[in-house]
């Protein structure tokens, strides 16, 4: 059984937040701030009105993140994106082509 788009996005967002937290906060597990961001992102993905037909959040016509959370997730993606090739190369490649 293959994962749907939402489940893949949930997996990728965890990986990105994990890389960010380990790099920026030198934490072995997600710190409270990063855990809160992760839970918020999961909630937004779960209730995405586009479901498995969603595009990337950047291309979405509806921004469902609160402004402060959107800034945080952008920071996570800016930091984690270039580093994924070193920490999770297969996941990064799958994410780019999905």
N, C-alpha and C positions, 0 to 999 in steps of 0.2 A: 504494500500500500504506500503510495507516494504522499509526501507532505504537500499540503496546500501552500499557497503563497504566504498567507498570514503566519503559518507555523514556521516557515523558513525565515520570514522577517523577524519573528520572535527570537529564533535561534541566533540570527546574525546580530541583533541589537544587544543580546547578552554578551556575545563575543566582543563586540566593539566597546561596550561599557567596561567589561572585564579588563581589556587591554589598557584602556584609559585609566582606570582606577589603579591598576598595578604600576603604571608608568608615572602618573601624576601624584598619587597618594601613597605610593610604596606600600600598598596593602595586599596581603595574600588572598583575602576574600573581599567582596565588595564592602566598602565603607558605607555608613548610613546614608550619606548624600547620594552615592552612586546606586545604592539599593533602592532608594526612593525614586530616582530617575528611572531605573529599570522597571519597577512596579508601575509607574505612570505610563511608560512606553507600552508595556504589556496590555494595560487597560485600554489605551488608545487603539492599539492594533486589534484587540478583541472586539471592540465596538466600531471598527471602521465600517462605514456604510457601503463601501465598495467591495468588501469581503475579499475573496480570492481573485477578483478582477482588478484589484488596486494597482496603481502605478507606484513609482517611488514617491515618497512623501514630498520630495522636492518638486515634482511635477504635478502634484495634486492640486485641484482648484479649491479645495477646502482645507484650511489649516486648523486641525483639531487640537494642536498643542497650545497651551497657554504660552504667552510671549516669553516668560522667563524660562520655561521648560524647553521651548524651541531653541533658545539661545544656548542652553546647556547641551542639548542633543547635537547641535551644530558643532560645538566645541569638541564633543566626544568624537564625532565623525571626522573632523579636521585632524585631530590627533591620531585616532586609531586607523583611519583609512590607509595612510602610507605605511603603517607598521604591520598591517595584516599579512602582507606578503612574507614577513619573517616569522610571525607567530601562527598563522592559520592560512597557509598559501592555497590549499585546496578549497577551503570555504570561500576565500576571497574570489577565486576564479569562478566558482559556481555562482556567487552573488553577482559578479559582473555580467555574466551571460544569461542570467535568469530574468 
